[in-house]
Amino acid sequence: MKKETKKILVTGGAGYIGSHTAVELIEKGYDVVLVDDLSNSHLNSLKGIENITGVKPTFERFDLCDADRLEEFFSRHHDVDAIIHFAASKAVGESVEKPLKYYTNNIAPLTNLLAAMKRYDIPNFVFSSSCTVYGEPDTLPVTEQSPIKPAISPYGNTKQIGEEILSDTSYSDEFYNTIALRYFNPIGAHASAEIGELPLGVPANLVPFITQTAIGIRECLSVFGDDYGTPDGSCIRDYIHVVDLAKAHVIAVERLIAGNNKKGFEVFNLGTGTGTSVLEAIKSFEKVSGQSLNYKIVPRREGDIEKVYADTTFANDELGWKSEKDLDEMMASAWKWELRLKEEREKTTPQEA
């Protein structure tokens, strides 16, 4: 008897991590439905997904804050087996300037989805969380049992609140099976260079700013501080390849669908377990790209923590997942993607006579 194809809803599915996860799901045989309002993503990613997989993903554009529109969506897609929820505003700096935007965009869709799940009998939910919930950790590496510190930004607070909502909901009603995946620092792009990180406007993350500086879009990269208590004075983060991250979402969904979760709400760290400084990341990029990067040291940036990296033992043992790609591979894929974007721009830019 042919196995029934499982349908997965991916919110924020046209975005950076969402598009890579859609590829991994499709390649594992899942029926994928993408929802995105395109406020921080591009329709081009849908073509990239199709070019990689040979499958044109089902896509609907709307804002998940619109509960009526979401209800209408589920009336047509009532056979969804699980939801992976990426859709959110995600820039730390912007969240400080526009907190109401972040509390609206990051909390209302979550509660709307959870309410609809019960009405349409969809118990399985994977939540895109963040290592920002740990704040400035007391000890390293960070485990899932490390203290949750007061958030240093509205963005970080929305992730903490999101996890609390999932925990409370799952505790109150055993119908819900939920997993929160706490990302460290996703970078890189798909090996095909069909999809990758493409921020709107000035990048808020390090690696796209590196690649855009190297390609000539940005004049200079600012390194915020070289006087931290780290070996080279720059901040330390745990960079993980976006494809490794995407694969973890597939495993999390499979865990929930199979009923292998140990409790209604589970949390896993997703990183490499290795701390890399900003200056080390720059050196890796220069090595794999052959480019000399124009950067300067500037004063520390408010809200930046000194160092954080993951203990991934629990995810490795419990999920059977482990990151595979090293820093040089991550940087090489990000550069390949940036070069691809340059080619696309040159094709669409009128040439001078």
Secondary structure, 3 states (H helix, E strand, C coil): CCCCCCEEEEECCCCHHHHHHHHHHHHCCCEEEEECCCCCCCCHHHHHHHHHHCCCCEEECCCCCCHHHHHHHHHHCCCCCEEEECCCCCCHHHHHHCHHHHHHHHHHHHHHHHHHHHHCCCCEEEEEEEHHHHCCCCCCCECCCCCCCCCCCHHHHHHHHHHHHHHHHHHHCCCCEEEEEEECEEECCCCCCCCCCCCCCCCCCHHHHHHHHHHCCCCCEEEECCCCCCCCCCCEECEEEHHHHHHHHHHHHHHHHCCCCCCCEEEEEECCCCCEEHHHHHHHHHHHHCCCCCEEEECCCCCCCCECCECCHHHHHHHCCCCCCCHHHHHHHHHHHHHHHHHHHHHHCCCCC
